[in-house]
Amino acid sequence: MNYVPVWFRPKRKKDVAEMATSVVDNLLRLFLPAAP
């Protein structure tokens, strides 16, 4: 069975990079609220 949601299967590598950047940004905002 494939547990990876459809939205987690981007068609372009650029989408993967953008998603990873977004996740990192969200984590930084979560753990470092004082960060710009």
N, CA, C and O atoms as a Tripos MOL2 file, in Angstrom:
@<TRIPOS>MOLECULE
protein
  144   143    36     0     0
PROTEIN
NO_CHARGES

@<TRIPOS>ATOM
      1 N           0.8420   -1.2040    0.0000 N.3       1 MET1
      2 CA          0.0000    0.0000    0.0000 C.3       1 MET1
      3 C           0.8750    1.2510    0.0000 C.2       1 MET1
      4 O           1.9310    1.2890    0.6310 O.2       1 MET1
      5 N           0.4220    2.2530   -0.7070 N.am      2 ASN2
      6 CA          1.1790    3.5010   -0.7770 C.3       2 ASN2
      7 C           0.5440    4.5200    0.1520 C.2       2 ASN2
      8 O          -0.5910    4.9440   -0.0650 O.2       2 ASN2
      9 N           1.2730    4.9110    1.1860 N.am      3 TYR3
     10 CA          0.7100    5.8310    2.1760 C.3       3 TYR3
     11 C           1.0080    7.2920    1.8520 C.2       3 TYR3
     12 O           0.5400    8.1970    2.5430 O.2       3 TYR3
     13 N           1.7970    7.5160    0.7880 N.am      4 VAL4
     14 CA          2.1470    8.8970    0.4440 C.3       4 VAL4
     15 C           0.9640    9.5620   -0.2400 C.2       4 VAL4
     16 O           0.4800    9.0690   -1.2590 O.2       4 VAL4
     17 N           0.4930   10.6810    0.3120 N.am      5 PRO5
     18 CA         -0.6520   11.3630   -0.2870 C.3       5 PRO5
     19 C          -0.3200   11.8810   -1.6780 C.2       5 PRO5
     20 O           0.8460   12.0540   -2.0310 O.2       5 PRO5
     21 N          -1.3570   12.1230   -2.4550 N.am      6 VAL6
     22 CA         -1.1560   12.5780   -3.8340 C.3       6 VAL6
     23 C          -0.4160   13.9120   -3.8550 C.2       6 VAL6
     24 O           0.4410   14.1380   -4.7100 O.2       6 VAL6
     25 N          -0.7460   14.7920   -2.9140 N.am      7 TRP7
     26 CA         -0.1170   16.1190   -2.9170 C.3       7 TRP7
     27 C           1.3540   16.0500   -2.5630 C.2       7 TRP7
     28 O           2.0740   17.0380   -2.7100 O.2       7 TRP7
     29 N           1.8060   14.9070   -2.1010 N.am      8 PHE8
     30 CA          3.2160   14.7620   -1.7260 C.3       8 PHE8
     31 C           4.0300   14.1680   -2.8700 C.2       8 PHE8
     32 O           5.2000   13.8290   -2.6970 O.2       8 PHE8
     33 N           3.3950   14.0410   -4.0610 N.am      9 ARG9
     34 CA          4.0990   13.4740   -5.2120 C.3       9 ARG9
     35 C           4.1850   14.5030   -6.3350 C.2       9 ARG9
     36 O           3.5200   14.3550   -7.3600 O.2       9 ARG9
     37 N           4.9980   15.5430   -6.1510 N.am     10 PRO10
     38 CA          5.1000   16.5750   -7.1840 C.3      10 PRO10
     39 C           5.7000   16.0240   -8.4680 C.2      10 PRO10
     40 O           6.4680   15.0620   -8.4460 O.2      10 PRO10
     41 N           5.3400   16.6470   -9.5940 N.am     11 LYS11
     42 CA          5.8050   16.1470  -10.8880 C.3      11 LYS11
     43 C           7.1790   16.6910  -11.2440 C.2      11 LYS11
     44 O           7.8640   16.1270  -12.0980 O.2      11 LYS11
     45 N           7.5930   17.7780  -10.6040 N.am     12 ARG12
     46 CA          8.8840   18.3770  -10.9280 C.3      12 ARG12
     47 C           9.7540   18.4490   -9.6830 C.2      12 ARG12
     48 O           9.2580   18.6320   -8.5710 O.2      12 ARG12
     49 N          11.0710   18.3010   -9.8850 N.am     13 LYS13
     50 CA         11.9910   18.3710   -8.7400 C.3      13 LYS13
     51 C          11.9450   19.7510   -8.1100 C.2      13 LYS13
     52 O          12.1800   19.8980   -6.9100 O.2      13 LYS13
     53 N          11.6430   20.7650   -8.9150 N.am     14 LYS14
     54 CA         11.5640   22.1220   -8.3700 C.3      14 LYS14
     55 C          10.4800   22.1870   -7.3030 C.2      14 LYS14
     56 O          10.6340   22.8820   -6.2980 O.2      14 LYS14
     57 N           9.3880   21.4670   -7.5170 N.am     15 ASP15
     58 CA          8.3100   21.4600   -6.5250 C.3      15 ASP15
     59 C           8.7970   20.8290   -5.2210 C.2      15 ASP15
     60 O           8.4280   21.2800   -4.1360 O.2      15 ASP15
     61 N           9.6200   19.7910   -5.3230 N.am     16 VAL16
     62 CA         10.1550   19.1430   -4.1240 C.3      16 VAL16
     63 C          11.0110   20.1340   -3.3500 C.2      16 VAL16
     64 O          10.9210   20.2180   -2.1250 O.2      16 VAL16
     65 N          11.8450   20.8850   -4.0710 N.am     17 ALA17
     66 CA         12.7190   21.8600   -3.4110 C.3      17 ALA17
     67 C          11.8840   22.9430   -2.7430 C.2      17 ALA17
     68 O          12.1680   23.3490   -1.6160 O.2      17 ALA17
     69 N          10.8550   23.4090   -3.4410 N.am     18 GLU18
     70 CA         10.0100   24.4580   -2.8640 C.3      18 GLU18
     71 C           9.2860   23.9490   -1.6240 C.2      18 GLU18
     72 O           9.1650   24.6680   -0.6330 O.2      18 GLU18
     73 N           8.8070   22.7110   -1.6800 N.am     19 MET19
     74 CA          8.0960   22.1540   -0.5340 C.3      19 MET19
     75 C           9.0600   21.9930    0.6460 C.2      19 MET19
     76 O           8.7060   22.2980    1.7850 O.2      19 MET19
     77 N          10.2710   21.5150    0.3720 N.am     20 ALA20
     78 CA         11.2560   21.3490    1.4420 C.3      20 ALA20
     79 C          11.5870   22.6990    2.0680 C.2      20 ALA20
     80 O          11.7000   22.8180    3.2880 O.2      20 ALA20
     81 N          11.7420   23.7120    1.2190 N.am     21 THR21
     82 CA         12.0390   25.0520    1.7450 C.3      21 THR21
     83 C          10.8920   25.5410    2.6100 C.2      21 THR21
     84 O          11.1110   26.1430    3.6610 O.2      21 THR21
     85 N           9.6730   25.2830    2.1680 N.am     22 SER22
     86 CA          8.5080   25.7240    2.9420 C.3      22 SER22
     87 C           8.4600   25.0140    4.2900 C.2      22 SER22
     88 O           8.1620   25.6360    5.3090 O.2      22 SER22
     89 N           8.7500   23.7250    4.3000 N.am     23 VAL23
     90 CA          8.7410   22.9680    5.5550 C.3      23 VAL23
     91 C           9.8060   23.5050    6.5060 C.2      23 VAL23
     92 O           9.5490   23.6910    7.6950 O.2      23 VAL23
     93 N          11.0000   23.7530    5.9770 N.am     24 VAL24
     94 CA         12.0850   24.2810    6.8160 C.3      24 VAL24
     95 C          11.7000   25.6430    7.3700 C.2      24 VAL24
     96 O          11.9240   25.9240    8.5470 O.2      24 VAL24
     97 N          11.1170   26.4930    6.5190 N.am     25 ASP25
     98 CA         10.6960   27.8210    6.9850 C.3      25 ASP25
     99 C           9.6900   27.6910    8.1200 C.2      25 ASP25
    100 O           9.7770   28.4030    9.1210 O.2      25 ASP25
    101 N           8.7360   26.7800    7.9590 N.am     26 ASN26
    102 CA          7.7180   26.6150    9.0010 C.3      26 ASN26
    103 C           8.3420   26.1080   10.2950 C.2      26 ASN26
    104 O           7.9590   26.5420   11.3810 O.2      26 ASN26
    105 N           9.2990   25.1940   10.1860 N.am     27 LEU27
    106 CA          9.9500   24.6740   11.3880 C.3      27 LEU27
    107 C          10.7560   25.7730   12.0710 C.2      27 LEU27
    108 O          10.7500   25.8850   13.2970 O.2      27 LEU27
    109 N          11.4490   26.5830   11.2720 N.am     28 LEU28
    110 CA         12.2350   27.6750   11.8670 C.3      28 LEU28
    111 C          11.3150   28.6500   12.5820 C.2      28 LEU28
    112 O          11.6420   29.1390   13.6630 O.2      28 LEU28
    113 N          10.1540   28.9360   11.9750 N.am     29 ARG29
    114 CA          9.2190   29.8640   12.6070 C.3      29 ARG29
    115 C           8.6570   29.2520   13.8840 C.2      29 ARG29
    116 O           8.3670   29.9600   14.8480 O.2      29 ARG29
    117 N           8.5090   27.9410   13.8820 N.am     30 LEU30
    118 CA          7.9230   27.2780   15.0460 C.3      30 LEU30
    119 C           8.9050   27.2730   16.2200 C.2      30 LEU30
    120 O           8.5300   27.5520   17.3590 O.2      30 LEU30
    121 N          10.1780   26.9510   15.9220 N.am     31 PHE31
    122 CA         11.1560   26.8000   17.0030 C.3      31 PHE31
    123 C          11.9400   28.0740   17.2770 C.2      31 PHE31
    124 O          12.5130   28.2390   18.3540 O.2      31 PHE31
    125 N          11.9640   28.9830   16.2910 N.am     32 LEU32
    126 CA         12.6920   30.2470   16.4740 C.3      32 LEU32
    127 C          11.7590   31.4060   16.1530 C.2      32 LEU32
    128 O          11.9060   32.0490   15.1130 O.2      32 LEU32
    129 N          10.8090   31.6780   17.0290 N.am     33 PRO33
    130 CA          9.7840   32.6920   16.7390 C.3      33 PRO33
    131 C          10.3830   34.0730   16.5370 C.2      33 PRO33
    132 O           9.7490   34.9280   15.9180 O.2      33 PRO33
    133 N          11.6030   34.3200   17.0480 N.am     34 ALA34
    134 CA         12.2140   35.6380   16.9170 C.3      34 ALA34
    135 C          12.9190   35.7960   15.5690 C.2      34 ALA34
    136 O          13.3720   36.8890   15.2310 O.2      34 ALA34
    137 N          13.0120   34.7180   14.8050 N.am     35 ALA35
    138 CA         13.6920   34.7990   13.5140 C.3      35 ALA35
    139 C          12.8510   35.6160   12.5320 C.2      35 ALA35
    140 O          11.6220   35.5760   12.5790 O.2      35 ALA35
    141 N          13.5160   36.3540   11.6460 N.am     36 PRO36
    142 CA         12.8010   37.1850   10.6690 C.3      36 PRO36
    143 C          12.0350   36.3450    9.6630 C.2      36 PRO36
    144 O          11.3810   36.8910    8.7740 O.2      36 PRO36
@<TRIPOS>BOND
     1     1     2 1
     2     2     3 1
     3     3     4 2
     4     3     5 am
     5     5     6 1
     6     6     7 1
     7     7     8 2
     8     7     9 am
     9     9    10 1
    10    10    11 1
    11    11    12 2
    12    11    13 am
    13    13    14 1
    14    14    15 1
    15    15    16 2
    16    15    17 am
    17    17    18 1
    18    18    19 1
    19    19    20 2
    20    19    21 am
    21    21    22 1
    22    22    23 1
    23    23    24 2
    24    23    25 am
    25    25    26 1
    26    26    27 1
    27    27    28 2
    28    27    29 am
    29    29    30 1
    30    30    31 1
    31    31    32 2
    32    31    33 am
    33    33    34 1
    34    34    35 1
    35    35    36 2
    36    35    37 am
    37    37    38 1
    38    38    39 1
    39    39    40 2
    40    39    41 am
    41    41    42 1
    42    42    43 1
    43    43    44 2
    44    43    45 am
    45    45    46 1
    46    46    47 1
    47    47    48 2
    48    47    49 am
    49    49    50 1
    50    50    51 1
    51    51    52 2
    52    51    53 am
    53    53    54 1
    54    54    55 1
    55    55    56 2
    56    55    57 am
    57    57    58 1
    58    58    59 1
    59    59    60 2
    60    59    61 am
    61    61    62 1
    62    62    63 1
    63    63    64 2
    64    63    65 am
    65    65    66 1
    66    66    67 1
    67    67    68 2
    68    67    69 am
    69    69    70 1
    70    70    71 1
    71    71    72 2
    72    71    73 am
    73    73    74 1
    74    74    75 1
    75    75    76 2
    76    75    77 am
    77    77    78 1
    78    78    79 1
    79    79    80 2
    80    79    81 am
    81    81    82 1
    82    82    83 1
    83    83    84 2
    84    83    85 am
    85    85    86 1
    86    86    87 1
    87    87    88 2
    88    87    89 am
    89    89    90 1
    90    90    91 1
    91    91    92 2
    92    91    93 am
    93    93    94 1
    94    94    95 1
    95    95    96 2
    96    95    97 am
    97    97    98 1
    98    98    99 1
    99    99   100 2
   100    99   101 am
   101   101   102 1
   102   102   103 1
   103   103   104 2
   104   103   105 am
   105   105   106 1
   106   106   107 1
   107   107   108 2
   108   107   109 am
   109   109   110 1
   110   110   111 1
   111   111   112 2
   112   111   113 am
   113   113   114 1
   114   114   115 1
   115   115   116 2
   116   115   117 am
   117   117   118 1
   118   118   119 1
   119   119   120 2
   120   119   121 am
   121   121   122 1
   122   122   123 1
   123   123   124 2
   124   123   125 am
   125   125   126 1
   126   126   127 1
   127   127   128 2
   128   127   129 am
   129   129   130 1
   130   130   131 1
   131   131   132 2
   132   131   133 am
   133   133   134 1
   134   134   135 1
   135   135   136 2
   136   135   137 am
   137   137   138 1
   138   138   139 1
   139   139   140 2
   140   139   141 am
   141   141   142 1
   142   142   143 1
   143   143   144 2
@<TRIPOS>SUBSTRUCTURE
     1 MET1         2 RESIDUE 1 A MET
     2 ASN2         6 RESIDUE 1 A ASN
     3 TYR3        10 RESIDUE 1 A TYR
     4 VAL4        14 RESIDUE 1 A VAL
     5 PRO5        18 RESIDUE 1 A PRO
     6 VAL6        22 RESIDUE 1 A VAL
     7 TRP7        26 RESIDUE 1 A TRP
     8 PHE8        30 RESIDUE 1 A PHE
     9 ARG9        34 RESIDUE 1 A ARG
    10 PRO10       38 RESIDUE 1 A PRO
    11 LYS11       42 RESIDUE 1 A LYS
    12 ARG12       46 RESIDUE 1 A ARG
    13 LYS13       50 RESIDUE 1 A LYS
    14 LYS14       54 RESIDUE 1 A LYS
    15 ASP15       58 RESIDUE 1 A ASP
    16 VAL16       62 RESIDUE 1 A VAL
    17 ALA17       66 RESIDUE 1 A ALA
    18 GLU18       70 RESIDUE 1 A GLU
    19 MET19       74 RESIDUE 1 A MET
    20 ALA20       78 RESIDUE 1 A ALA
    21 THR21       82 RESIDUE 1 A THR
    22 SER22       86 RESIDUE 1 A SER
    23 VAL23       90 RESIDUE 1 A VAL
    24 VAL24       94 RESIDUE 1 A VAL
    25 ASP25       98 RESIDUE 1 A ASP
    26 ASN26      102 RESIDUE 1 A ASN
    27 LEU27      106 RESIDUE 1 A LEU
    28 LEU28      110 RESIDUE 1 A LEU
    29 ARG29      114 RESIDUE 1 A ARG
    30 LEU30      118 RESIDUE 1 A LEU
    31 PHE31      122 RESIDUE 1 A PHE
    32 LEU32      126 RESIDUE 1 A LEU
    33 PRO33      130 RESIDUE 1 A PRO
    34 ALA34      134 RESIDUE 1 A ALA
    35 ALA35      138 RESIDUE 1 A ALA
    36 PRO36      142 RESIDUE 1 A PRO
